[in-house]
Amino acid sequence: QPARIESYGGQKNFASWGGNVIAFGGKFHLYVAEMVGQCGLQTWTTNSQIVHATSDTIDGPFEKEDVAVAPWAHNPQIVHVPSHLRAGGGDLFVLFHIGDGTGSETRDCSKSLRHCAVSPSPSPPPRDGQAPFHTAPSPEGPWTLQHLPFDCNNPAPMLRTDGSWMLICNGGGWVLWSAPELAGPWTIAAKLSRPAASLGAGVHYEDPFLWEDDGGHLHALGHAYNNTTPCDKCDDLLLSVHMFSGDQGRVW
């Protein structure tokens, strides 16, 4: 049986979610959502920040270097834009996420976890219709806040070899956006169908990840769950969903 590897975190009173890794400068750079205040994942809507950690190997362990985006920010996905794809030259690092990192009233769980565990988690701060992201000239920053001209929950970006972009957003269903460059113009390329009939009623998808294989096929992998069945009564757990497209994202 494969051994479990604690790549990041793992210590007492520590919670993280997601995380993407890129290789640059002889290091592997991880960007992961981490809950401040020694709180659990129940506080993700208030306590989540995006941490930058590094390792000499892809499987870690990763050591925390700095905070890339302060609370509130969640669902990080990092993209490295190499210098040859930029008109002005120089590497660019683009960090997609939800929340703009401009401040949040966080909880403190260092003395007691009870109120974090039993009180309902508030809704995330409202989005204003312009999805935030950050850019930096290096993995260490400094990070500059920017916005897309549309809302994008659970962003899943992909940079193509010609410098164009694709981006999946989750808004009750997955929508694929595309643009010739980061600055746009962005247009909707497709709406990914949800095969609810085969998976059962009440199925929801979230937190997608988008990539292109060597044959030019697009793939989207995400978290799937059924919100009609209480978590403590799940007999047949539904955990993930995989979609693919062989025609550049038009049909999935």
N, C-alpha and C positions, 0 to 999 in steps of 0.2 A: 504494500500500500504506500502511495507517495507520502513523503513527509510534509508536514505543514510548515511553511516558511513565513515567519513574521517579518515582512519586508519593512513595515513602518508601524510605529505604535506598539500596541500589545501590552503596555503597562497598565496598572490599576488606575481606574477613574479616567480613562482616556477613550475618546470615540472619534472615529474618522469615517468618511464616506467617499466612495469613488476614488478617483486619482488617475492621472495620465502621466506617462513617462516619455521623454525625448532624450536623445543622445546628442551631446555637444561639448566640444572642448575636452574630450577625454573623460567626461563624467556622464552619468545618467541623472537627469533632473526630473524629479517627481513634483507634481502639483496636486494637492489633495485637500479636501474639505476637512477641517478639524474643529471640534467644539471647544470653545474656551470655557474657563471657569470650572474645569474638571467635571463637566456635565456629559450626559449621555446623548444619544442620537435623538431622543425625544425633543431636545431643544434646538433642533437644526434650524427652525424658523427664526431664532433670535441669536444663537451663539456661534453660528458657523462662520469661519474665516478660511481663507485659502493660504496654505503653507507651502513653501518651497523647500524641498529636501533633496539631498544628493547621495549618490553611491558610486563606487568604482565598478560595480557589477549590476547587471540588469535585475537580478533577483534580490538585491539589497544585501545587508540591511541599509536603509536610507536614514541619514541623519538630518535633522531639521537645521536649515540654514537661516531662514528669515520668513517673515509674513509677507506674502505678495499682495494680498488684498484683505483688509481688515473686515470685521463684521459690519454689515451683514453681506456675505457672499457665499455662494454654494454652487455645486455642480461644475467644478472646473474642468476645462478641456484645453490643452495647450497645443499650439501649432508653431513650428519653426519655419519661417520664410527665408530660404537661403538667399544670399546676395545676388546670385545670377538671375533670380526671378524678380528683382526690384530695379526699377529704372534708375534710381539714384544710388544703387549699390548698398552694401551693408546688410548684415543680418537683421531680421525683425522677428520678435516673439509676440505672438498674439494669444492672449488668454481669454477664452470665452467663459461665461458663467452667468448665473442669475444673481440679482442684488448688485448694487453699485459700490459697496464698501465704504460708504460715506457716513456710517454710524448706525448703531443699533443699541437698544437697551437690553443688555445681556443679563442672564441669570448667573448666580454664583452658587455652585454646588459643592464647594470645597468643605463645608461643614456638615451639610446634610443633603442627601440625594432625594429625600422624600418628596419635596415639593416639585422637583423636576420629573419625578417618575409618575406621580399621580395627577398633577394638574394638567389640563388639556393644553397642548401646544397651540399657541396663537397662529393665525394665518400669517404667511410671509408678508412683508411690506408690499403694498400695491405697486404694480408695474405701471409706468406712464406711457406705454406704447412704443418706447424706444429702448431696445435691448442694449444693456451695457456690456462693454468688454474693455480690456486693457491691452496696451502695447508697450514694448520695451526693446531697447537695443541689445540687451543681454539677458540671460536667464535670471540674473540677480536684480533686474530692474535698471533704472527707476521706471515705475509703471505709470502710464498716462491713461486716464479714463476717457473712453470714447463711446459712441452710441451708434447702433444700427437704426435705420429709419423705419423699423417695424418691431413689434413685440416678438420675443423668442424665448419660450420656456424650455428648459432642459436642452440647451444648444449642443448640437453635434456637428462640428465643422470638419471640412476636409479640403486641403489644398491639393490641386491637381498638378501634374508635371508641367503643364503649360502656363501655370500661374493663375488659373481661374479657380473659383471657389464653389463649393457646395455646402449647404448647411441644413440640417434637419432641426425643426422646431416642434415641440409638443404642445398642442393646444386643443386637447380633446381628441386628437388624432395627429399623426405625424405628417408634417408638410415639408417638402424638399424645396429649398430656395437655391438659386444659382446666380453667379455674378462673374463677369470677366476679370474683376479685381476686387480687392477688399473694399475699396471706396464705392463699388457698385458700377452700374445700377443693378439692384437685386430684383429678381422676378421669381414667381412661383413656377417651378419646373414640374412638380407632380404632388399629388396627395396619395400617401401610401395607404392602401386599403387594409382594413383590419378584419381578418377572417374570424369574426366573433362566432359565427355559426359552428365552426369546427372546434372552437376552444370553450364554448359555453357562454351564457349570459353573464354580464357583469365584469367582463375582462377589460382590464386597463393596461396600457403600455406607458412606460416612462423611461427616462435616462438613456436615450439611444446613443450608440456609437457607430460612426459611419466610416467605411474604408473601401478601397478599390483593390481588387486582386490583380495578379500579373496578367490575367486574360482580359482585363478591362471591365469585369463585372463589379457592380456596386453591391455592398452588403451593409445591412443595418442590424445591429444586435442590441437588445435592450431588456430591461426588467419588465416582467409581466406579472400581474396579480389579479385575483378575482375578489372584488370588494363585497360580494354578497355572502361570502363564507367567513365567519370569525376565524382569526388566525389560530386560535387554540382548538379549532375543530376541523382543521384541514386534513382530509384523508388522502387527497391526490394533489400535492403541491404543484402549483403552476409558477415557475420561477423566471423564465426567459422566453424571448421571441426572436426569431431570425427571419429577416426578409432579404430578398436579393433581386437584382435587376440585370438583365443582359442587354438592355438597349439604352444605356446611359441615363437610367433613372426615370424613363417615361412610364414604364409599366413595371410593377413590383409583384 
